[in-house]
Amino acid sequence: MRSRYKFGDSQNQLYFVTLTVIAKIPVFTNSKYMNVLIDNFEFYRKNEGLKIFYYVIMDNHVHMIISHEDHVGMILKNYKSYTAGKILSYLKKDERRWIIYLMEKYKKQYKTESKYQFWQEGSHPQLIQSWEMLKQKVDYIHFNPVKRGLVLEPEDWLYSSARNFSDRETVFEVDEIEL
């Protein structure tokens, strides 16, 4: 089923988005796979003007607050396509057969361009409409690993922008929201 959430026509709007692996398969349990996401964050930031303000990479999904001056939906579509292909090639090379099997099993029938489906359809974009909503979404993003019992403090999770607001080493430099 296609998502009812859509990107609006407004330029430079902040969106909270979620990218989820098909059937919530825990793929991001190895830094090699997470680094594909990070490297592509950087590519789209530098080459396509995507702004990434907050993020967290969990075992089977990614949350972000992002914006773009023009076509954020198309950038996310391309991002998902590229990262899916790259991570699938690593999964095959690493002989992660059970993950590949599930990605074939849960692939939507009408998706005929590939044997596998990596990401669920859509990204559930939610337009950030107030500072209160922004704060709520940032807290949700940063406390995701804490809520899951993976760390005690948000900044303890390596693949989270919470580290960018602490004295910890980061894996990705986020953009700053201009007031």
Backbone as a printed PyTorch tensor [residue, N CA C, xyz], in Angstrom:
tensor([[[  0.8340,  -1.1800,   0.0000],
         [  0.0000,   0.0000,   0.0000],
         [  0.8790,   1.2420,   0.0000]],

        [[  0.5720,   2.1840,  -0.8240],
         [  1.3310,   3.4200,  -0.9120],
         [  1.0270,   4.3060,   0.2860]],

        [[  2.0120,   5.0690,   0.6850],
         [  1.8740,   5.9400,   1.8550],
         [  0.9670,   7.1240,   1.5720]],

        [[  0.1980,   7.5370,   2.5660],
         [ -0.6240,   8.7310,   2.4280],
         [  0.1740,   9.9890,   2.7740]],

        [[  1.3600,   9.8060,   3.3010],
         [  2.2220,  10.9340,   3.6200],
         [  2.9160,  11.3950,   2.3470]],

        [[  2.9660,  12.6920,   2.1390],
         [  3.5790,  13.2330,   0.9290],
         [  4.4350,  14.4490,   1.2800]],

        [[  5.4260,  14.6950,   0.4310],
         [  6.1950,  15.9280,   0.5350],
         [  5.4060,  17.0340,  -0.1310]],

        [[  5.3550,  18.1960,   0.4940],
         [  4.6580,  19.3330,  -0.0860],
         [  5.5110,  20.0270,  -1.1330]],

        [[  4.9730,  21.0680,  -1.7070],
         [  5.6820,  21.8350,  -2.7230],
         [  6.5660,  22.9170,  -2.1260]],

        [[  6.4710,  23.1180,  -0.8320],
         [  7.2140,  24.1970,  -0.1900],
         [  8.7080,  23.9350,  -0.2140]],

        [[  9.4510,  24.9940,  -0.4410],
         [ 10.8990,  24.8790,  -0.4770],
         [ 11.4750,  25.0770,   0.9200]],

        [[ 12.5740,  24.3840,   1.1830],
         [ 13.3260,  24.5100,   2.4240],
         [ 12.4920,  24.2590,   3.6760]],

        [[ 11.4730,  23.4300,   3.5780],
         [ 10.6900,  23.0500,   4.7490],
         [ 11.3990,  21.9150,   5.4840]],

        [[ 11.2380,  21.8840,   6.7920],
         [ 11.7930,  20.7880,   7.5830],
         [ 10.8130,  19.6240,   7.5720]],

        [[ 11.3500,  18.4160,   7.3460],
         [ 10.5420,  17.2100,   7.3750],
         [ 11.1740,  16.1880,   8.3060]],

        [[ 10.3300,  15.5410,   9.0790],
         [ 10.7200,  14.3600,   9.8440],
         [ 10.4070,  13.1720,   8.9430]],

        [[ 11.4160,  12.3330,   8.6540],
         [ 11.2120,  11.1720,   7.7920],
         [ 11.7400,   9.9140,   8.4730]],

        [[ 11.1490,   8.8010,   8.0820],
         [ 11.5670,   7.4940,   8.5820],
         [ 11.7640,   6.5750,   7.3900]],

        [[ 12.9170,   5.9520,   7.3210],
         [ 13.2110,   4.9410,   6.3080],
         [ 13.3030,   3.6090,   7.0440]],

        [[ 12.4910,   2.6470,   6.6430],
         [ 12.4210,   1.3740,   7.3530],
         [ 12.7550,   0.2270,   6.4100]],

        [[ 13.5840,  -0.6830,   6.8820],
         [ 13.9280,  -1.8790,   6.1160],
         [ 12.6720,  -2.7480,   6.0110]],

        [[ 12.4880,  -3.3660,   4.8530],
         [ 11.3340,  -4.2330,   4.6190],
         [ 11.2170,  -5.2630,   5.7470]],

        [[ 10.0080,  -5.4430,   6.2190],
         [  9.6990,  -6.4060,   7.2890],
         [ 10.5040,  -6.1440,   8.5650]],

        [[ 11.0300,  -4.9520,   8.6680],
         [ 11.8250,  -4.5420,   9.8390],
         [ 12.9840,  -5.5000,  10.1390]],

        [[ 13.6160,  -5.9680,   9.0720],
         [ 14.7570,  -6.8800,   9.1930],
         [ 15.9330,  -6.1090,   9.8040]],

        [[ 16.5800,  -6.6400,  10.8260],
         [ 17.7050,  -5.9390,  11.4650],
         [ 18.9970,  -6.0230,  10.6490]],

        [[ 19.1190,  -5.1210,   9.6990],
         [ 20.2790,  -5.1150,   8.8020],
         [ 21.4370,  -4.3150,   9.3990]],

        [[ 21.1230,  -3.2130,  10.0570],
         [ 22.1700,  -2.2900,  10.4900],
         [ 22.7510,  -2.7030,  11.8410]],

        [[ 23.3760,  -3.8820,  11.8110],
         [ 24.0250,  -4.4200,  13.0010],
         [ 25.5380,  -4.4890,  12.7980]],

        [[ 25.9840,  -3.9810,  11.6730],
         [ 27.3950,  -3.9900,  11.3080],
         [ 27.7300,  -2.5850,  10.8020]],

        [[ 28.8240,  -2.0340,  11.2670],
         [ 29.1820,  -0.6610,  10.8840],
         [ 29.3670,  -0.5150,   9.3750]],

        [[ 29.7370,  -1.5840,   8.6830],
         [ 29.9000,  -1.5170,   7.2280],
         [ 28.5980,  -1.0670,   6.5590]],

        [[ 27.4830,  -1.6180,   7.0170],
         [ 26.1840,  -1.2880,   6.4250],
         [ 25.7330,   0.1190,   6.8380]],

        [[ 25.9770,   0.4660,   8.0850],
         [ 25.6100,   1.8140,   8.5460],
         [ 26.4530,   2.8790,   7.8550]],

        [[ 27.6940,   2.5650,   7.5810],
         [ 28.5670,   3.5290,   6.9170],
         [ 28.1310,   3.8110,   5.4840]],

        [[ 27.4620,   2.8620,   4.8440],
         [ 26.8920,   3.1320,   3.5230],
         [ 25.8830,   4.2740,   3.6440]],

        [[ 25.0550,   4.2240,   4.6800],
         [ 24.0770,   5.2930,   4.8990],
         [ 24.7720,   6.6230,   5.1770]],

        [[ 25.7620,   6.5950,   6.0460],
         [ 26.4990,   7.8140,   6.4060],
         [ 27.2150,   8.3940,   5.1890]],

        [[ 27.9060,   7.5620,   4.4250],
         [ 28.6200,   8.0390,   3.2370],
         [ 27.6510,   8.6990,   2.2530]],

        [[ 26.4620,   8.1500,   2.1450],
         [ 25.4860,   8.7210,   1.2250],
         [ 24.7950,   9.9510,   1.7980]],

        [[ 24.6770,  10.0380,   3.1180],
         [ 24.2550,  11.3080,   3.7320],
         [ 25.2010,  12.3960,   3.2310]],

        [[ 26.4900,  12.1100,   3.3600],
         [ 27.5130,  13.0890,   2.9930],
         [ 27.4570,  13.4340,   1.5110]],

        [[ 27.3010,  12.4190,   0.6500],
         [ 27.2170,  12.6570,  -0.7840],
         [ 26.0560,  13.5940,  -1.1140]],

        [[ 24.8780,  13.2930,  -0.6050],
         [ 23.7060,  14.1060,  -0.9320],
         [ 23.7710,  15.4880,  -0.2880]],

        [[ 24.4500,  15.5900,   0.8180],
         [ 24.6600,  16.9050,   1.4260],
         [ 25.5640,  17.7580,   0.5450]],

        [[ 26.6900,  17.2070,   0.1450],
         [ 27.6840,  17.9660,  -0.6170],
         [ 27.2800,  18.1900,  -2.0710]],

        [[ 26.6750,  17.1950,  -2.7010],
         [ 26.4290,  17.2490,  -4.1370],
         [ 25.0110,  17.6350,  -4.5370]],

        [[ 24.0460,  17.4370,  -3.6430],
         [ 22.6550,  17.6840,  -3.9950],
         [ 21.9740,  18.7240,  -3.1020]],

        [[ 22.7170,  19.2450,  -2.1260],
         [ 22.1490,  20.2910,  -1.2760],
         [ 21.1750,  19.8100,  -0.2220]],

        [[ 21.1560,  18.5060,   0.0570],
         [ 20.2940,  17.9970,   1.1180],
         [ 20.8280,  18.4820,   2.4580]],

        [[ 19.9480,  18.9620,   3.2950],
         [ 20.3360,  19.3710,   4.6480],
         [ 19.8050,  18.3420,   5.6260]],

        [[ 20.7130,  17.8350,   6.4460],
         [ 20.3660,  16.8410,   7.4630],
         [ 20.6940,  17.4660,   8.8150]],

        [[ 19.6540,  17.6960,   9.6030],
         [ 19.8000,  18.4040,  10.8720],
         [ 19.8970,  17.4560,  12.0610]],

        [[ 19.1520,  16.3680,  12.0140],
         [ 19.1350,  15.3790,  13.0960],
         [ 18.9200,  14.0090,  12.4530]],

        [[ 19.4890,  12.9800,  13.0780],
         [ 19.3150,  11.6220,  12.5470],
         [ 19.6290,  10.5980,  13.6320]],

        [[ 19.1510,   9.3970,  13.4090],
         [ 19.5780,   8.2190,  14.1630],
         [ 19.4450,   7.0240,  13.2370]],

        [[ 20.4360,   6.1500,  13.2750],
         [ 20.3830,   4.8950,  12.5330],
         [ 20.2150,   3.7830,  13.5570]],

        [[ 19.1060,   3.0690,  13.4530],
         [ 18.8350,   1.9440,  14.3430],
         [ 19.0750,   0.6460,  13.5540]],

        [[ 18.7440,  -0.4870,  14.1300],
         [ 19.0360,  -1.7620,  13.4620],
         [ 18.1980,  -1.9990,  12.2140]],

        [[ 16.9980,  -1.4030,  12.1400],
         [ 16.1370,  -1.6580,  10.9890],
         [ 15.4470,  -0.4120,  10.4430]],

        [[ 15.8510,   0.7390,  10.9010],
         [ 15.2570,   1.9800,  10.4000],
         [ 16.1560,   3.1740,  10.6770]],

        [[ 15.8230,   4.2620,   9.9940],
         [ 16.5440,   5.5310,  10.1360],
         [ 15.4940,   6.6150,  10.3170]],

        [[ 15.7300,   7.5060,  11.2680],
         [ 14.9100,   8.7100,  11.4130],
         [ 15.7940,   9.9100,  11.0960]],

        [[ 15.2220,  10.9000,  10.4240],
         [ 15.9720,  12.1210,  10.1090],
         [ 15.0350,  13.3190,  10.1140]],

        [[ 15.6170,  14.4640,  10.3660],
         [ 14.9510,  15.7310,  10.0800],
         [ 15.8030,  16.3940,   9.0190]],

        [[ 15.1650,  16.6410,   7.8680],
         [ 15.8940,  17.0880,   6.6810],
         [ 15.1480,  18.2150,   5.9830]],

        [[ 15.8520,  18.8450,   5.0500],
         [ 15.2000,  19.8020,   4.1480],
         [ 16.0110,  19.8880,   2.8600]],

        [[ 15.3660,  20.4550,   1.8510],
         [ 16.0080,  20.6880,   0.5690],
         [ 15.3140,  21.8660,  -0.0840]],

        [[ 16.0450,  22.5950,  -0.8850],
         [ 15.4650,  23.7860,  -1.5040],
         [ 14.4250,  23.4700,  -2.5560]],

        [[ 14.3740,  22.2210,  -3.0340],
         [ 13.4960,  21.9550,  -4.1550],
         [ 12.8010,  20.5980,  -4.1160]],

        [[ 13.5600,  19.5100,  -4.1840],
         [ 12.9650,  18.1920,  -4.4290],
         [ 13.4460,  17.1240,  -3.4430]],

        [[ 13.1060,  17.2910,  -2.1880],
         [ 13.5480,  16.3650,  -1.1480],
         [ 13.0220,  14.9490,  -1.3860]],

        [[ 11.8120,  14.8120,  -1.9000],
         [ 11.2540,  13.4900,  -2.1670],
         [ 12.0600,  12.7090,  -3.1900]],

        [[ 12.4850,  13.3610,  -4.2590],
         [ 13.2850,  12.6990,  -5.2920],
         [ 14.6650,  12.3180,  -4.7520]],

        [[ 15.2410,  13.1830,  -3.9460],
         [ 16.5460,  12.8650,  -3.3580],
         [ 16.4390,  11.6300,  -2.4660]],

        [[ 15.4000,  11.5610,  -1.6440],
         [ 15.2280,  10.3840,  -0.7820],
         [ 15.0010,   9.1220,  -1.6060]],

        [[ 14.2580,   9.2400,  -2.6740],
         [ 14.0330,   8.0840,  -3.5640],
         [ 15.3720,   7.5820,  -4.1050]],

        [[ 16.2010,   8.4950,  -4.5900],
         [ 17.5160,   8.1190,  -5.1170],
         [ 18.4210,   7.5720,  -4.0150]],

        [[ 18.3650,   8.1970,  -2.8510],
         [ 19.1560,   7.7500,  -1.6950],
         [ 18.8000,   6.3050,  -1.3490]],

        [[ 17.5130,   6.0340,  -1.2650],
         [ 17.0660,   4.6940,  -0.9100],
         [ 17.4770,   3.6760,  -1.9810]],

        [[ 17.3550,   4.0390,  -3.2320],
         [ 17.7150,   3.1400,  -4.3210],
         [ 19.2060,   2.7970,  -4.2770]],

        [[ 20.0390,   3.8140,  -4.1460],
         [ 21.4850,   3.5730,  -4.1360],
         [ 21.9110,   2.7650,  -2.9160]],

        [[ 21.4500,   3.1750,  -1.7290],
         [ 21.8770,   2.4820,  -0.5100],
         [ 21.3860,   1.0340,  -0.5120]],

        [[ 20.1900,   0.7980,  -1.0320],
         [ 19.6790,  -0.5750,  -1.1090],
         [ 20.6000,  -1.4440,  -1.9600]],

        [[ 20.9590,  -0.9490,  -3.1260],
         [ 21.8320,  -1.7180,  -4.0110],
         [ 23.1930,  -1.9850,  -3.4030]],

        [[ 23.7640,  -0.9680,  -2.8050],
         [ 25.0990,  -1.0990,  -2.2070],
         [ 25.0840,  -2.0800,  -1.0240]],

        [[ 24.0960,  -1.9340,  -0.1480],
         [ 24.0400,  -2.8080,   1.0270],
         [ 23.7070,  -4.2410,   0.6090]],

        [[ 22.8190,  -4.4070,  -0.3710],
         [ 22.5290,  -5.7590,  -0.8660],
         [ 23.7820,  -6.4340,  -1.4120]],

        [[ 24.6190,  -5.6850,  -2.1090],
         [ 25.8560,  -6.2910,  -2.6290],
         [ 26.7730,  -6.7120,  -1.4820]],

        [[ 26.8330,  -5.9170,  -0.4180],
         [ 27.6190,  -6.3020,   0.7670],
         [ 27.0150,  -7.5340,   1.4480]],

        [[ 25.6920,  -7.5510,   1.5640],
         [ 25.0330,  -8.7000,   2.2070],
         [ 25.3280,  -9.9890,   1.4450]],

        [[ 25.3260,  -9.9130,   0.1280],
         [ 25.6360, -11.0920,  -0.6930],
         [ 27.0880, -11.5040,  -0.4970]],

        [[ 27.9730, -10.5320,  -0.5380],
         [ 29.4020, -10.8140,  -0.3580],
         [ 29.6720, -11.4000,   1.0290]],

        [[ 28.9450, -10.9110,   2.0270],
         [ 29.1090, -11.3820,   3.4060],
         [ 28.3210, -12.6610,   3.6840]],

        [[ 27.6390, -13.1630,   2.6570],
         [ 26.8410, -14.3860,   2.7540],
         [ 25.8100, -14.3230,   3.8770]],

        [[ 25.1180, -13.2030,   3.9530],
         [ 24.0320, -13.0260,   4.9300],
         [ 22.7430, -13.5450,   4.2870]],

        [[ 22.7170, -14.8530,   4.0360],
         [ 21.6480, -15.4820,   3.2570],
         [ 20.2590, -15.3040,   3.8570]],

        [[ 20.1570, -15.3480,   5.1680],
         [ 18.8370, -15.2420,   5.7900],
         [ 18.2270, -13.8610,   5.5550]],

        [[ 19.0590, -12.8200,   5.5440],
         [ 18.5560, -11.4700,   5.2720],
         [ 18.1210, -11.3710,   3.8160]],

        [[ 18.9440, -11.8690,   2.9260],
         [ 18.6170, -11.8270,   1.4920],
         [ 17.3500, -12.6270,   1.2090]],

        [[ 17.2190, -13.7720,   1.8530],
         [ 16.0090, -14.5850,   1.6920],
         [ 14.7710, -13.7880,   2.1050]],

        [[ 14.8250, -13.1160,   3.2490],
         [ 13.6740, -12.3410,   3.7230],
         [ 13.3630, -11.1620,   2.8030]],

        [[ 14.3910, -10.5510,   2.2380],
         [ 14.1680,  -9.4340,   1.3170],
         [ 13.5320,  -9.9010,   0.0110]],

        [[ 13.7710, -11.1360,  -0.3500],
         [ 13.0880, -11.6980,  -1.5150],
         [ 11.6640, -12.1080,  -1.1380]],

        [[ 11.5190, -12.7420,   0.0170],
         [ 10.2070, -13.2300,   0.4620],
         [  9.2110, -12.0880,   0.6740]],

        [[  9.6520, -10.9700,   1.2530],
         [  8.7440,  -9.8700,   1.5860],
         [  8.6210,  -8.8090,   0.4900]],

        [[  9.3180,  -8.9950,  -0.6070],
         [  9.2170,  -8.0510,  -1.7200],
         [  7.7860,  -8.0040,  -2.2190]],

        [[  7.3010,  -6.8100,  -2.4770],
         [  5.9450,  -6.6500,  -3.0130],
         [  5.8940,  -7.2590,  -4.4150]],

        [[  4.8350,  -7.9770,  -4.7050],
         [  4.6960,  -8.6900,  -5.9830],
         [  4.7910,  -7.7630,  -7.1910]],

        [[  4.2320,  -6.5750,  -7.0720],
         [  4.2140,  -5.6610,  -8.2150],
         [  5.5650,  -4.9930,  -8.4640]],

        [[  6.5070,  -5.1690,  -7.5660],
         [  7.8440,  -4.6100,  -7.7740],
         [  8.6290,  -5.5960,  -8.6380]],

        [[  8.6490,  -5.3380,  -9.9270],
         [  9.2380,  -6.2850, -10.8760],
         [ 10.6540,  -5.9130, -11.3090]],

        [[ 11.1380,  -4.7420, -10.9230],
         [ 12.4600,  -4.3060, -11.3850],
         [ 13.6010,  -4.9550, -10.6060]],

        [[ 13.2850,  -5.6570,  -9.5160],
         [ 14.3240,  -6.2710,  -8.7060],
         [ 13.8090,  -7.5730,  -8.0960]],

        [[ 14.7350,  -8.4420,  -7.7860],
         [ 14.3890,  -9.6950,  -7.1230],
         [ 14.1640,  -9.4820,  -5.6260]],

        [[ 14.7080,  -8.3900,  -5.1030],
         [ 14.6660,  -8.1140,  -3.6690],
         [ 14.0550,  -6.7360,  -3.4110]],

        [[ 13.5660,  -6.5680,  -2.2030],
         [ 13.1400,  -5.2450,  -1.7530],
         [ 13.8520,  -4.9650,  -0.4490]],

        [[ 14.6150,  -3.9010,  -0.4210],
         [ 15.3820,  -3.5530,   0.7740],
         [ 14.5650,  -2.6590,   1.7080]],

        [[ 14.0890,  -1.5310,   1.1900],
         [ 13.3530,  -0.5490,   1.9930],
         [ 11.8460,  -0.7440,   1.8330]],

        [[ 11.1100,  -0.4650,   2.8920],
         [  9.6600,  -0.3540,   2.7720],
         [  9.3590,   0.8550,   1.9020]],

        [[  8.1930,   0.8600,   1.3060],
         [  7.7920,   2.0040,   0.4910],
         [  7.6130,   3.2390,   1.3670]],

        [[  7.8890,   4.3790,   0.7630],
         [  7.6430,   5.6540,   1.4140],
         [  8.6610,   6.0040,   2.4780]],

        [[  8.5050,   7.1910,   3.0020],
         [  9.3790,   7.6720,   4.0780],
         [  8.5730,   8.4020,   5.1500]],

        [[  7.2590,   8.3520,   5.0240],
         [  6.3430,   8.9670,   5.9920],
         [  6.7450,  10.3970,   6.3590]],

        [[  6.9370,  11.2750,   5.3660],
         [  7.3630,  12.6400,   5.6880],
         [  6.3000,  13.3940,   6.4850]],

        [[  6.7450,  14.0000,   7.5540],
         [  5.8660,  14.8440,   8.3540],
         [  6.4670,  16.2480,   8.3800]],

        [[  5.7300,  17.2090,   7.8860],
         [  6.1760,  18.5910,   7.8760],
         [  6.2720,  19.0970,   9.3110]],

        [[  7.4290,  19.6450,   9.6620],
         [  7.6120,  20.2290,  10.9890],
         [  6.9250,  21.5910,  10.9650]],

        [[  5.9090,  21.7540,  11.7870],
         [  5.0740,  22.9420,  11.7180],
         [  5.2560,  23.9150,  12.8720]],

        [[  6.0730,  23.5270,  13.8570],
         [  6.2900,  24.4280,  14.9960],
         [  7.5780,  24.0330,  15.7120]],

        [[  8.0630,  24.9230,  16.5570],
         [  9.2440,  24.6210,  17.3590],
         [  8.9530,  23.4940,  18.3420]],

        [[  7.7250,  23.4560,  18.8440],
         [  7.3320,  22.3920,  19.7640],
         [  7.3850,  21.0290,  19.0700]],

        [[  6.8930,  20.9970,  17.8440],
         [  6.9300,  19.7490,  17.0800],
         [  8.3760,  19.3550,  16.7720]],

        [[  9.2060,  20.3300,  16.4280],
         [ 10.6190,  20.0550,  16.1700],
         [ 11.2660,  19.4460,  17.4010]],

        [[ 11.0560,  20.0490,  18.5570],
         [ 11.6520,  19.5320,  19.7960],
         [ 11.1690,  18.1120,  20.0780]],

        [[  9.8790,  17.8610,  19.8860],
         [  9.3310,  16.5300,  20.1330],
         [  9.9960,  15.5070,  19.2100]],

        [[ 10.1590,  15.8420,  17.9340],
         [ 10.7570,  14.9130,  16.9680],
         [ 12.2460,  14.7090,  17.2460]],

        [[ 12.9490,  15.7720,  17.6340],
         [ 14.3750,  15.6350,  17.9640],
         [ 14.5390,  14.7120,  19.1710]],

        [[ 13.7210,  14.9180,  20.1990],
         [ 13.7800,  14.0390,  21.3690],
         [ 13.4640,  12.5960,  20.9790]],

        [[ 12.4690,  12.4180,  20.1320],
         [ 12.1090,  11.0780,  19.6710],
         [ 13.2940,  10.4180,  18.9630]],

        [[ 13.9400,  11.1600,  18.0700],
         [ 15.1050,  10.6480,  17.3400],
         [ 16.2210,  10.2810,  18.3090]],

        [[ 16.5960,  11.2210,  19.1650],
         [ 17.7580,  11.0150,  20.0270],
         [ 17.5260,   9.9640,  21.1120]],

        [[ 16.3000,   9.8350,  21.5820],
         [ 16.0350,   8.8690,  22.6490],
         [ 15.6450,   7.4820,  22.1220]],

        [[ 15.6020,   7.3070,  20.8070],
         [ 15.2600,   6.0170,  20.2280],
         [ 16.1690,   4.8930,  20.7340]],

        [[ 17.4950,   5.0510,  20.7090],
         [ 18.3690,   3.9790,  21.2160],
         [ 18.2360,   3.7710,  22.7270]],

        [[ 17.9260,   4.8370,  23.4570],
         [ 17.7390,   4.7290,  24.9100],
         [ 16.4740,   3.9200,  25.1920]],

        [[ 15.4110,   4.2640,  24.4920],
         [ 14.1340,   3.5770,  24.6700],
         [ 14.2520,   2.0900,  24.3530]],

        [[ 15.0780,   1.7650,  23.3660],
         [ 15.2940,   0.3630,  22.9870],
         [ 16.2390,  -0.3690,  23.9520]],

        [[ 16.8140,   0.3500,  24.9130],
         [ 17.6990,  -0.2700,  25.8960],
         [ 19.1040,  -0.5220,  25.3860]],

        [[ 19.4950,   0.1750,  24.3220],
         [ 20.8200,  -0.0390,  23.7270],
         [ 21.9050,   0.7960,  24.3890]],

        [[ 21.5230,   1.9450,  24.9200],
         [ 22.4570,   2.8520,  25.5980],
         [ 21.7300,   3.5240,  26.7610]],

        [[ 22.5060,   4.1370,  27.6440],
         [ 21.9010,   4.8440,  28.7800],
         [ 21.5770,   6.2900,  28.4510]],

        [[ 22.4160,   6.9120,  27.6310],
         [ 22.2450,   8.3160,  27.2580],
         [ 22.2400,   8.4340,  25.7360]],

        [[ 21.4650,   9.3610,  25.1810],
         [ 21.3970,   9.4990,  23.7220],
         [ 22.7570,   9.6580,  23.0470]],

        [[ 23.6540,  10.4220,  23.6610],
         [ 24.9580,  10.6630,  23.0320],
         [ 25.8770,   9.4470,  23.0730]],

        [[ 25.4650,   8.3740,  23.7620],
         [ 26.2490,   7.1370,  23.7800],
         [ 26.0990,   6.3560,  22.4630]],

        [[ 25.0500,   6.6420,  21.6850],
         [ 24.8080,   5.9130,  20.4360],
         [ 25.6330,   6.5510,  19.3190]],

        [[ 26.5730,   5.7980,  18.7430],
         [ 27.5000,   6.3280,  17.7440],
         [ 26.7830,   6.8910,  16.5210]],

        [[ 25.7360,   6.2280,  16.0690],
         [ 25.0620,   6.6270,  14.8330],
         [ 23.8390,   7.5030,  15.1330]],

        [[ 24.1010,   8.6030,  15.8160],
         [ 23.0500,   9.5480,  16.1820],
         [ 23.6060,  10.9630,  16.2190]],

        [[ 22.7770,  11.9020,  15.7950],
         [ 23.1880,  13.3080,  15.8750],
         [ 23.2470,  13.8100,  17.3120]],

        [[ 22.7600,  13.0410,  18.2650],
         [ 22.8870,  13.4460,  19.6780],
         [ 24.3580,  13.6790,  20.0160]],

        [[ 25.2350,  12.9310,  19.3970],
         [ 26.6800,  13.0890,  19.6430],
         [ 27.1920,  14.4430,  19.1410]],

        [[ 26.5330,  14.9850,  18.1130],
         [ 26.9590,  16.2700,  17.5730],
         [ 26.7280,  17.4070,  18.5670]],

        [[ 25.9070,  17.1730,  19.5590],
         [ 25.5840,  18.1920,  20.5500],
         [ 26.2180,  17.8710,  21.8960]],

        [[ 27.2470,  17.0340,  21.8490],
         [ 28.0190,  16.6760,  23.0350],
         [ 29.4970,  16.8120,  22.6800]],

        [[ 30.3420,  16.3840,  23.5600],
         [ 31.7820,  16.4480,  23.2840],
         [ 32.3090,  15.1340,  22.7040]],

        [[ 31.4040,  14.2800,  22.2490],
         [ 31.7800,  12.9820,  21.7020],
         [ 32.1680,  13.0770,  20.2350]],

        [[ 32.9830,  12.1250,  19.7970],
         [ 33.3420,  12.0120,  18.3730],
         [ 32.1000,  11.6440,  17.5760]],

        [[ 31.9930,  12.2130,  16.3790],
         [ 30.8230,  11.9590,  15.5390],
         [ 31.2310,  11.2370,  14.2540]],

        [[ 30.2550,  10.5890,  13.6210],
         [ 30.5070,   9.9350,  12.3340],
         [ 29.9920,  10.7790,  11.1830]],

        [[ 29.2380,  11.8430,  11.5070],
         [ 28.6510,  12.6760,  10.4650],
         [ 28.3650,  14.0610,  11.0310]],

        [[ 28.7720,  15.0810,  10.3010],
         [ 28.5040,  16.4670,  10.6980],
         [ 27.1350,  16.8840,  10.2090]],

        [[ 26.2700,  17.2380,  11.1290],
         [ 24.9180,  17.6520,  10.7420],
         [ 24.9130,  19.1370,  10.3880]],

        [[ 23.8500,  19.5470,   9.6870],
         [ 23.6440,  20.9490,   9.3750],
         [ 23.0180,  21.6470,  10.5780]],

        [[ 23.2030,  22.9440,  10.6500],
         [ 22.5990,  23.7270,  11.7140],
         [ 21.3460,  24.4090,  11.1900]],

        [[ 20.3230,  24.4340,  12.0230],
         [ 19.1040,  25.1360,  11.6600],
         [ 19.3420,  26.6200,  11.8520]],

        [[ 19.0820,  27.3720,  10.8010],
         [ 19.2660,  28.8200,  10.8620],
         [ 17.9940,  29.4570,  11.3960]],

        [[ 18.1620,  30.2720,  12.4050],
         [ 17.0060,  30.9460,  13.0170],
         [ 16.6800,  32.2280,  12.3010]]])
